[in-house]
Each structure stands twice: as C-alpha cells, then as structure tokens.
Amino acid sequence: MTIIIVLLSILLLIVMVSALRINAFISFLVVSILAGILLGIPLGKVTASVEKGMGDVLGSLAIIIIIGAMLGKLVAESGAAQKIASVMMDICGEKYIQWGVVTTGFLIGIPLFYGIGFVLMIPLIFSIVYKYKLPVIYIGLPMLAALSVTHGFLPPHPSPSALVIQFKANMGLTLLYGLIVAVPAIVIGGPIFSRALKNIPSNPLESFVPAEVPESSLPGTFNSFFTALLPVLLLLGATVFALIPSSDPALAEFFSFAGSPTIVMLIALFSATLTLGVFQGKKIPYIMGIYGDAIKDVAMILLIIGGSGALKQVLVDSGVSEQIAVLLKDLHMQPLFLGWMIAAIIRFCVGSATVAGLTTAGIILPLMNTTHTDPNLMVLAVGAGSLMFSHVNDSGFWMFKEYFNLSMKDTFKSWAAMESIVGIVGLLGVLLLNQIL
C-alpha cells in the first residue's frame, strides 16, 4: 500500500504540472501534504516535514544558486562567455566541441558537488549554444552526465565517501575503480545518447544568453577563463589541502572555512565584480543591476527545488525507504546487483541519491560480509543504483527542466533517460570488473 501511495502521489504531481498547468511549487506543496497524510505521518508533523525538507535543500543550494546566477549573468553580459566559447571552439572545432565540453564537466565534477558544478557550467553551455547555433541538449546533456556520474560514483562526493567508510572500503581503490566505470557511463549517457536528442526544442533562460560584444571589447582569454573557473580552482585547492596532514590546527580551520562553497562563491563573485566589471570600466550600480536581474531569473527555480525537497522529506519521514528495504533484503540475488536494485528503487521513491545510497548501505552490509563481496565494487554498485530513475521528486530533474526551459515530456526523454542510462552502464561496468578482479 505504501508503494501505491508513493506512485499515486508522483502521478498526481505530474498531472497537476503537465496537464492542469498548475505552478510546480504549489503542486509540490499540495502533493507533499497529501502524501504525508496518506502515509501516516501525524497531522501535527506533516507541515514540519514539509518545512524541514524545503529548509534542508534550500539551505545547501540557495546561496550557491543565487551567487552562481549573479556570476553567470556577469560572465555572459561582460563578453567573457563569448570569449570562452570562441577559444573552446578554436581548440576543439565544432565537430569535437561535445568532447571538449564533456571533458570539462568531468574534470570539474571530481572536486565539485553537483549543484555547484551545474550552476557554474550553465553559462558556458549556453554561450557555446547561442554563439554557434548548436542544439542545446546536444551540448548541455553530456556535461551534466559527467557531473552526475562523478557525484554518484566518485569520492570525495558525500554518498560515495560515506559508503566507503560504512563498507570499510579503500578510498583510493574505490576512486580508481570508479574512474574506470565512470568513463564509459559518461560517454554512453552523454555524447552518444545526446545525438538522439538534437531535435528537442529548448529555449534556455534568457539570463544566460550572452550579449554579443565586439571582439575589441572582449575581456582577455586568461581573465575570462580564470574568472569563470575561479570557484573550481578554489574548491579544488581546498580539497587538496584537506588531504595534506597539517600540524597547525588554526591553518587547517582557516582553509576549511575558506574552502566552503559559500565562501568560495563569495570570493569568486567579488573577484568577478572587479575583473569583469570595475576593471572593464563598468560602474558599480550597473553591475548591481545585473545581479538584481539574475536573482529574479532564478527565484522560481529556487522555490521549485524547495518544493522537491519538501516531497523528498515527507517520503523519508514516512519510512518509505525502510519499508522497501525490508521487502527486498531477503531476495536471493548476486550481492552487487541486489545493492544496485535496492538503491535504484529507493531513489525512485524518495528522490535523493544520497538517501538512497546511505539507506541501502545499512541493508546490504550484513549480506556483503557473509558473501565476502568486494567493498570497493559495492560502493560503486550502490552509487550507480542511486542515480537511477530521476524524476519529479528529484531537485536535479527540476534544475535541468527549468534552466533549459523544457516541457515535462522532454525532460523525461532527456534528463531522466540519461540518468537511468548511466546507472545501468555503471552496474554493467561493476559486474564486469567483478569478473576480472
């Protein structure tokens, strides 16, 4: 009955948004409250679950998305995006631009959390698309496939790192195996799959449509790349420093503070204000006007992402994931496949890759120990399963839909299908590695 209620809630949300054209944020609130009541959460705690879910997801994403939107709009308006697109096209050529973009997404995705990488790469994707009149999904999806795979498979991302600890796996070996499995998953789910999506209509947010600036007025190549990628460099530096033992606790604490995404984004925005704004002859009021417009552009996206967090929290608080795990744990299957399947089903019902991965860990650990399954491969199997079946209860689904301005149908055809492809290819890669090792 629990699973039927979850499925009906998801169906109701799709009908309200697609067929009835009700605002997605309002739809999320209504469906979240109904689902909470039907799943047996006490009436006095339903709204608390909704508020907690919104707070949790926006608490981690709101600052990043807002400052990222400001940075992205300035990169677009200043001509830096135009310069970056020109240089990338000169290096890769139109024939290989997809591979240049997907390589960029992969390298950036290793140190960056998915939401940060998404927000930072959107201006680059749109600048290439608009300048060279290329299909936006054809260019954008491969980069986002790379970001998604690194988020699900590779430490130091939250779920893989936590799974490494719970399974007592080796972080370095898991990363090595993860890279081997990640590359084919990205290639098949990104550049190869996106060739079938060239005709999907998309009119991305105008906020990131780069202004055509005369070549003589464009920022320099180094300035453009350095400013756009400064958050990546800072976060990468902080990650590397965290791995180096330090005898000075104060220094370690400082770098931990300076390397937090919020501080990194603020530093990057301040730097961009100078390098792409003031030093290019633009007045502060003009730059602040750009930032104000950027906030307006992403306000509804923030609310929709908050709504998806509310539904996720209601499903988590109702105990859906535990009930599913109890139903599945006694199935007699290959342990790696069973770990993948449990994570995939929980991901479908709850919407969070991290929740799916961590819930699966507690269920599969006893079986893993009795069957002597390779813990490094189990981390990857569960990670691959946690990427499966992204749909309306996943904030990533709505970020992709709203930024790329797609219909629900086309979001399922592109984003949801890509996530399932990388999840399946990831599983096949893990099973193949298991046979070889």
C-alpha angles and dihedrals in degrees: 000000000000093000091047090054091049092050092047090049091052091047091050091051092051091049093048094049100037108028103026094035092223116164108273094229093053090045091054093051094049094045093044092053093045092047091049092052095045093046091057103254107154110261092240091057101044095085090043089058091048092049093045092050092051092045095049097050096040092043089063099036111029098079092041094049095045096046090040089054090050092049092045094050092049090048088052098043095045093055093246091119089051090052093048091049092050093050094046091049091049090052100042104021122220091281093061101027090109091060092048090052095046091048089052091050092049095050092045093044095060096068099023130077112240097252093051094047091048094053094044096048098046094083091050092050094048094045091056092044096051098039096050099029094238126158106270098218090047090058101030104045097061092054092048091047088057092049092048095049094049088049093053102036112028135069133252086053114103103251099042091044092050091046091051089056095044094047092041089235126159112262095210095045092046089052091050093049089043092056090051092051096038099058098062090040091055094044094050097039094041124032097014098044094041091061087075091054102058093111097053106118114234133167105186124209110297089221089079098042100117117233114241104248122186112257091242091059098047120114116252122275095249092045092050097048095039094051095045093046099037093103089054092049093048094048092045090050092049091049093051092046091051089059093054115085111241127199092198111077092189092056092047090050091050093052090045088055095042091047096054112114093242094054092041092053092048091050090048092049092049090049092049091048087060103035099040097025123028096025089050091057098260120141121238094242089055092050091047088052089057090051092049092052090049091057091052090052095056101034095097091043089057092051093049092049088049089052091053088052090053092055091045092053093048090054092047094047092049090061095242094144094051092049091051091048092053090052093051106036096083094055112118104230140129102291096232091051092045091051090050093048096048091049091047094052093046089048090052093051101038103029099219120108091200094051090046092051097045094044091051091051093064092049100044099040097084091048090047092054095049094047095041092231116181103263093208091057092045090057088056095043092053090043091053091049091050090062094056127108101010108185143136097327092057120088090211089061091056095043089056094044096048100040092047092038095228133161118251090251093053092045089057091046093051115021101027092044092048092052091051092047093054089046093053095043088048091054092048090050091051093048090048091050089049090057093048099045 
